[in-house]
Amino acid sequence: MAGSSPSSRSSIFSYTLTTSLFILLFLCSVFLFTRRSLEPYLPSDPRAPTLLRSENPSDEPPDGGDGVSLASEPSSRRDSRAGDDVGVKPETEEGGDSNGDGSAVEAESGDGGDSRATDDFAVKPETEGGESRGGEVSVEGKEESDAKSVDMEVVEKMRGCDLYKGTWVKDDQYPLYQPGSCPYVDEAFDCQRNGRRDSDYLQWRWKPDDCDLPRFNATDFLARLRGKRLMLVGDSMNRNQFESMLCVLREGLSNKSSMYEVNGHKITKGRGYYVFKFEDYNCTVEFVRSHFLVKEGVRINAQGSSNPTLSIDQIDKTNARWKRADILVFNTGHWWVHGKTARGKNYYKEGDYIYPKFDATEAYRRALRTWAKWIDKNVKPDKKLVFYRGYSSAHFRGGEWDSGGSCNGEVEPVFKGSILDSYPLKMKIVEEAVKEMKVPVILLNVTKLTNFRKDGHPSIYGKTNTDGKKVSTKRQDCSHWCLPGVPDAWNHLIYSSLLLQTGSNRRT
């Protein structure tokens, strides 16, 4: 070889190079072919979990949902305004509901709709991250596609924190919706339109002592309600909260006309049943009036006159509607402190027996037990979520609601004094009832939260002040709340509770 010619060495080098390139090209081809064959089974990002993902996170259905988005439905279904997608039927029993209390009971089938309810009430955050501002996480947004995520670290800090022990802080980004902007606030709660001139009462935000609440995000809340029915059951205080719920969720809609009452009813004091459909999320928010949660009735006395009765051992006749909801929010309280209810003469009934005289507090305890037994019998914890919203404080000065009591002129919360520590016996009875139940109930214990807010009531502004005429001050409303206002915080706490449900599911 030493004597080989330069031309021979050049030929050998050329052959070796050609062979090497051919082998390299062959190996590259094999690699690319193999990569393409395996590509459907490989995650696009090695850090991503090996779960099936949609390209747009906002299109993912909520956990426990049926995985069918509205975009994939036939247009005839999306355009339907009957509300049937979540089992809402047009209200055809007007004859039985002419008194407006929603008492006409529809036919039940099976277990009242539990088989249709979903197994999980939480939606996983759509993205990671989040911004903090003033101790809160900013997650505002109008569209699911660009909604900022919930910071799960903040949610975890809520765990073990008493959300109901805290104070109110001023926040210049409040209220959550502007006065007069929401068409679902009835006259009785529309204080600014009725002539109230001060506005500082609108800018208070509830802040727990030992943790922060995530910033309220209407879009994310609606995503968690997708395909579900949220129902508030109770007296006019729950109607107050129901109207607030409609208003705060409406802020998450870019198309406000996609939200409507399925039977075309406007909110008034006289009607006791409403179903509002959020078409883009295939969910409903509903209100069922039930003053006591147990059955109201009448008796005919010896003179032929009729008098009301209250059967504390029988559930209210609207209960067939309760069964169809996925998330329930109950309350009762204010109707127990006045009139025949408080006096208890020839009023309370068990079985066929009407007590000549019966203690109202004991009647309340037995009524709550009746409600608790109904929940334990009819609610499957893996299918439904149940809240009980606690007693909402009133702030009458110089008398009660019907004897000259007033709260006019209150322009800021009270931050010291015995009222902040007051806790009615009714709430202790509620706690006892909830503790004994088999079905877990989330107690929205807003009593102390509302103790502060003597400034938040309609007072004399429950009616429109027109033509410069002075509104009568003889009877003031110091029980209900102006909207925007305090009930928005109750709904913020429901939203926070749903986030905690998410955290529980993630940890398990």
C-alpha positions in Angstrom: 0.0 0.0 0.0 2.9 2.2 0.6 3.6 2.2 -3.0 0.1 2.9 -4.1 -0.5 5.8 -6.4 -2.2 9.1 -5.4 -5.1 8.3 -7.8 -5.7 5.0 -6.0 -5.8 6.6 -2.6 -8.2 9.3 -3.9 -10.5 6.6 -5.2 -10.6 4.8 -1.9 -11.4 8.0 0.0 -14.2 8.8 -2.4 -15.7 5.4 -2.0 -15.5 5.6 1.8 -17.2 9.0 1.9 -19.9 7.9 -0.5 -20.7 4.8 1.6 -20.7 6.9 4.8 -23.1 9.4 3.4 -25.4 6.7 2.1 -25.5 5.0 5.6 -26.2 8.3 7.3 -29.0 9.1 4.9 -30.5 5.7 5.4 -30.4 6.1 9.2 -32.0 9.5 9.0 -34.8 8.1 6.8 -35.4 5.3 9.3 -35.5 7.8 12.2 -37.9 10.2 10.5 -40.2 7.3 9.4 -40.2 5.9 13.0 -40.8 9.4 14.5 -43.8 10.0 12.2 -45.3 6.6 13.0 -45.1 7.3 16.7 -46.0 11.0 16.6 -49.7 10.5 17.5 -48.7 8.8 20.7 -46.1 11.3 21.8 -46.9 14.5 23.9 -46.1 17.7 22.1 -44.2 19.0 25.1 -42.2 16.5 27.2 -43.3 18.5 30.3 -47.0 18.1 29.5 -49.1 15.3 31.1 -50.0 12.4 28.8 -53.7 13.3 28.8 -55.7 14.0 25.7 -55.8 17.8 25.2 -57.8 20.0 23.0 -55.9 22.7 21.1 -57.9 25.4 22.8 -58.0 24.9 26.6 -61.2 27.0 26.8 -63.1 24.3 24.8 -62.4 21.6 27.4 -65.6 20.4 29.2 -65.7 20.8 33.0 -64.6 17.8 35.1 -67.4 15.3 35.2 -69.2 16.9 32.2 -70.4 14.9 29.2 -67.5 16.2 27.0 -69.9 17.7 24.4 -69.4 21.4 23.7 -72.1 23.6 22.5 -70.1 24.3 19.3 -70.6 20.7 18.3 -74.3 20.6 18.7 -76.8 21.0 15.9 -77.7 24.7 15.4 -81.4 23.8 16.0 -80.5 22.7 19.5 -78.3 25.7 20.2 -81.0 28.1 19.0 -83.7 26.5 21.1 -84.9 28.8 23.8 -86.9 26.3 25.8 -84.0 25.4 28.1 -84.3 21.7 27.5 -80.6 21.1 27.3 -80.3 21.0 31.1 -83.8 19.5 31.6 -85.7 22.8 32.0 -89.2 22.6 30.8 -91.4 25.5 29.9 -93.6 26.5 32.8 -97.0 25.0 31.7 -98.7 24.8 35.1 -99.5 28.5 35.4 -102.9 27.6 36.7 -101.3 25.9 39.6 -98.8 28.7 40.1 -101.2 31.6 39.9 -100.3 32.7 43.4 -96.7 33.1 42.3 -95.2 30.9 44.9 -94.0 28.3 42.5 -96.0 25.7 44.4 -97.3 23.6 41.5 -95.5 20.3 41.8 -94.4 18.7 38.5 -94.5 15.0 38.0 -91.4 13.2 39.3 -89.6 10.4 37.5 -87.1 8.0 39.0 -84.9 9.6 41.6 -85.8 13.2 40.6 -83.0 13.6 38.1 -79.9 12.5 40.0 -78.9 10.2 37.1 -78.6 13.2 34.9 -76.4 15.2 37.3 -72.7 15.1 36.9 -70.2 13.5 39.3 -67.9 16.5 39.8 -68.6 20.2 40.3 -65.2 21.4 39.6 -63.3 22.6 36.5 -59.6 22.4 36.3 -57.8 25.7 35.7 -57.4 26.4 32.0 -53.9 27.7 32.2 -51.2 28.2 34.9 -50.2 31.3 36.6 -52.2 34.4 37.6 -51.5 37.9 38.8 -51.9 39.2 42.3 -53.2 42.5 43.3 -53.7 43.7 46.8 -53.7 40.3 48.3 -56.0 38.8 45.6 -55.5 36.9 42.4 -56.7 38.8 39.4 -58.6 36.4 37.2 -61.0 38.8 35.5 -61.9 38.1 31.9 -64.9 38.2 29.6 -64.2 35.1 27.4 -63.1 31.6 28.4 -60.5 31.7 25.7 -58.6 34.5 27.3 -59.7 34.2 31.0 -56.8 34.4 33.4 -56.3 31.3 35.5 -57.1 30.7 39.1 -53.9 30.5 41.2 -54.2 27.2 42.9 -51.7 28.2 45.5 -54.2 30.8 46.7 -56.9 28.2 46.7 -54.8 25.9 48.8 -54.2 28.7 51.3 -58.0 29.0 51.7 -58.0 25.4 52.9 -58.2 25.4 56.7 -58.8 29.2 56.7 -62.0 30.5 58.3 -63.5 32.3 55.3 -66.2 33.9 57.5 -63.9 35.5 60.0 -62.5 38.7 58.7 -63.4 42.3 57.8 -64.5 44.5 54.9 -61.8 46.4 53.0 -62.2 49.3 50.6 -61.4 48.3 47.0 -61.6 50.8 44.1 -62.3 48.0 41.7 -65.6 47.3 43.3 -68.5 46.8 42.8 -68.4 43.8 40.5 -71.1 45.4 38.2 -72.2 49.0 38.0 -75.4 50.2 39.6 -78.2 50.3 37.0 -76.4 48.0 34.6 -78.1 44.8 35.5 -81.8 44.4 34.4 -82.4 41.7 36.9 -82.4 43.8 40.0 -85.9 44.6 41.0 -87.0 47.9 42.4 -86.8 46.9 46.0 -83.0 46.4 45.9 -82.1 49.0 43.2 -81.0 51.7 45.7 -79.0 54.0 43.4 -81.9 54.2 40.9 -84.2 54.9 43.7 -82.3 58.0 44.7 -79.6 57.0 47.1 -76.8 59.5 46.6 -73.9 58.1 48.7 -71.9 55.4 46.9 -69.1 54.3 49.3 -71.2 51.3 50.4 -70.6 49.8 46.9 -66.8 49.6 47.3 -66.3 47.2 50.2 -64.8 43.7 49.6 -64.8 40.9 52.1 -61.4 39.9 53.3 -60.8 36.8 55.6 -58.2 37.4 58.3 -55.9 34.4 57.5 -56.1 34.1 53.8 -57.3 35.8 50.6 -60.2 35.1 48.3 -59.4 34.7 44.6 -60.6 37.6 42.5 -64.2 36.9 41.4 -64.2 35.6 37.8 -67.6 35.4 36.3 -66.3 33.5 33.2 -64.6 30.9 35.2 -67.7 30.5 37.5 -69.9 30.0 34.4 -67.4 27.4 33.1 -67.8 25.5 36.4 -71.6 25.6 35.9 -71.6 24.3 32.4 -74.4 21.7 31.9 -75.6 22.2 35.4 -78.6 23.7 37.3 -77.8 26.0 40.2 -81.0 26.6 42.3 -81.5 29.0 45.2 -84.4 27.9 47.5 -85.7 30.1 50.3 -87.3 33.4 51.2 -86.8 36.9 49.9 -83.3 37.0 51.2 -82.4 34.2 48.8 -84.2 36.1 46.1 -81.9 39.0 47.0 -79.0 36.6 46.5 -80.5 35.1 43.4 -80.7 38.5 41.7 -77.1 39.2 42.7 -76.0 35.9 41.2 -77.7 36.7 37.9 -75.9 40.1 37.8 -72.4 38.9 38.7 -72.6 36.0 36.2 -73.9 38.3 33.5 -70.6 40.2 33.7 -68.9 37.1 32.2 -71.0 37.2 29.0 -69.9 39.0 25.9 -73.3 38.4 24.4 -75.8 39.5 27.1 -78.8 38.3 25.1 -77.6 34.7 25.5 -79.0 34.9 29.0 -82.8 34.9 29.5 -85.7 33.7 31.7 -87.0 30.6 29.9 -90.7 31.5 30.3 -90.2 35.2 29.7 -91.0 36.3 33.3 -89.7 39.5 34.7 -88.5 39.4 38.4 -91.2 40.7 40.8 -92.1 40.1 44.4 -95.2 38.2 43.4 -93.7 35.4 41.5 -91.9 32.5 43.3 -90.2 30.5 40.5 -87.6 31.6 37.9 -85.3 29.8 35.5 -82.6 31.8 33.8 -80.7 30.0 31.0 -77.1 30.8 30.1 -77.2 29.5 26.5 -73.5 29.6 25.8 -72.8 27.4 28.9 -76.0 25.2 28.7 -76.6 25.9 32.4 -79.4 27.5 34.4 -79.7 29.6 37.6 -83.0 29.2 39.3 -85.0 30.5 42.2 -87.7 28.6 44.1 -89.5 30.5 46.9 -90.0 28.6 50.1 -90.3 30.8 53.2 -89.8 28.0 55.8 -88.5 24.9 53.8 -91.4 23.1 55.4 -95.0 22.9 54.3 -97.3 25.9 54.7 -101.1 25.2 54.8 -104.4 26.5 56.1 -107.0 25.4 58.6 -110.6 26.3 58.8 -111.7 27.4 62.3 -115.1 27.0 63.9 -116.3 30.3 62.5 -115.5 29.1 58.9 -112.5 31.4 58.6 -109.2 30.1 57.3 -105.9 30.6 59.2 -102.4 29.6 58.1 -100.6 26.6 59.6 -97.0 25.4 59.3 -96.4 21.6 59.3 -92.9 21.4 60.8 -92.7 17.6 60.1 -93.4 17.9 56.4 -91.1 19.2 53.6 -92.3 22.1 51.5 -94.4 21.2 48.5 -91.9 22.7 46.1 -89.4 19.9 46.9 -90.0 18.1 43.5 -88.2 21.1 41.9 -85.3 20.8 44.3 -84.5 17.3 43.1 -83.8 18.5 39.6 -80.9 20.8 40.6 -77.2 19.9 40.7 -76.2 22.7 43.1 -78.6 23.8 45.8 -78.4 26.9 48.0 -81.0 26.9 50.9 -82.0 29.5 53.5 -84.7 30.3 55.9 -84.8 32.6 58.9 -86.5 36.0 58.7 -90.1 34.7 58.5 -89.6 33.0 61.9 -89.3 36.2 63.8 -92.6 37.9 63.3 -96.4 37.4 63.0 -98.0 34.1 63.7 -94.7 32.3 63.3 -93.2 34.1 66.3 -96.4 33.9 68.4 -97.0 30.2 67.7 -100.7 30.1 68.6 -102.8 27.6 66.7 -100.2 27.6 64.0 -97.6 24.9 64.3 -98.7 21.4 63.1 -97.3 17.9 63.4 -99.3 15.1 61.8 -102.9 16.1 62.1 -102.4 17.9 65.4 -102.2 21.7 65.6 -100.6 23.0 68.8 -102.6 25.6 70.6 -99.3 27.2 71.7 -95.8 26.2 70.6 -92.3 27.7 71.0 -91.1 29.3 67.7 -87.4 28.4 68.4 -88.3 24.7 69.0 -90.4 24.8 65.8 -87.5 26.1 63.9 -85.3 23.3 65.2 -87.8 20.6 64.2 -88.3 22.2 60.8 -84.5 22.2 60.2 -84.4 18.5 61.1 -87.2 17.9 58.6 -85.2 19.6 55.9 -82.0 17.7 56.9 -83.8 14.4 56.7 -85.1 15.2 53.3 -81.6 16.1 52.1 -80.2 12.9 53.5 -82.9 10.8 51.8 -82.9 12.6 48.4 -79.4 13.9 47.7 -76.5 11.7 46.5 -73.3 13.5 47.6 -71.4 12.4 44.5 -74.1 13.9 42.2 -75.2 17.1 44.0 -73.6 19.9 46.0 -75.6 21.5 48.8 -75.1 24.9 50.5 -77.0 26.3 53.4 -76.7 30.1 53.6 -76.8 31.3 57.2 -78.8 34.1 58.8 -78.4 37.6 57.4 -78.3 40.3 60.0 -80.7 43.2 60.1 -79.9 46.6 61.4 -83.0 48.4 62.8 -82.6 51.4 65.1 -85.4 52.4 67.5 -87.8 49.6 66.7 -88.5 46.6 64.5 -89.4 46.5 60.8 -93.0 47.1 61.5 -92.7 49.5 64.5 -90.7 52.5 63.2 -87.2 50.8 63.1 -84.8 52.7 60.8 -81.3 52.5 59.2 -81.5 55.6 57.1 -78.3 57.7 56.9 -75.9 54.8 57.5 -73.0 55.3 55.0 -70.2 53.0 56.3 -69.9 49.7 58.0 -69.6 49.4 61.8 -66.1 48.2 62.9 -66.4 47.9 66.6 -69.1 47.2 69.2 -71.1 44.2 70.5 -73.0 43.8 67.2 -69.9 42.3 65.6 -69.9 39.4 68.0 -73.7 38.8 68.0 -74.7 35.3 66.8 -78.3 34.3 66.9 -79.6 31.1 68.4 -81.0 30.2 65.0 -77.4 29.8 63.6 -76.5 27.4 66.5 -79.5 25.4 65.6 -78.5 25.3 61.9 -75.0 24.2 62.9 -76.4 21.4 65.0 -78.7 20.2 62.1 -75.8 20.3 59.6 -73.4 18.4 61.9 -75.9 15.5 62.3 -76.5 15.1 58.6 -75.1 12.2 56.5 -74.9 14.3 53.4 -72.1 17.0 53.6 -73.5 20.5 53.5 -71.4 23.6 53.0 -72.5 26.2 55.5 -72.2 29.7 54.1 -72.0 31.3 57.5 -72.5 34.9 56.5 -74.0 36.1 59.9 -70.9 37.8 61.3 -69.9 39.0 57.8 -73.3 40.8 57.6 -73.0 42.2 61.2 -70.6 44.9 59.9 -72.8 46.1 57.1 -75.4 48.5 58.6 -74.8 50.7 55.6 -75.8 48.2 53.0 -79.6 48.1 53.4 -82.2 49.8 51.1 -83.6 51.7 54.0 -85.9 54.3 52.4 -84.5 53.6 49.0 -86.6 50.5 48.3 -88.9 52.6 46.2 -88.3 55.1 43.4 -88.0 58.7 44.5 -89.8 60.4 41.6 -90.7 64.0 40.9 -88.8 65.2 43.9 -91.3 63.6 46.3 -89.8 62.5 49.6 -90.0 58.7 50.1 -91.9 57.7 53.3 -89.7 56.9 56.2 -92.4 55.2 58.2 -91.3 51.7 57.2 -87.7 51.2 56.2 -86.1 48.0 54.8 -83.1 47.3 57.1 -83.2 43.5 56.4 -82.6 43.1 52.6 -79.6 44.5 50.8 -78.9 47.0 48.0 -77.6 45.6 44.8 -74.8 45.8 43.9 -73.9 45.1 47.5 -73.5 42.5 50.3 -75.1 39.5 48.6 -72.4 39.7 45.9 -69.9 38.7 48.6 -72.1 35.6 49.4 -71.8 34.6 45.8 -68.1 35.2 45.8 -67.9 32.7 48.7 -69.9 30.2 46.7 -67.4 30.6 43.9 -64.5 30.2 46.3 -66.1 27.0 47.7 -66.3 25.6 44.1 -62.6 26.4 43.8 -61.9 24.4 47.0 -63.9 21.5 45.5 -61.4 21.7 42.6 -58.5 21.6 45.0 -60.0 18.5 46.8 -60.4 16.7 43.5 -56.8 17.5 42.4 -55.4 16.3 45.7 -57.3 13.0 45.6 
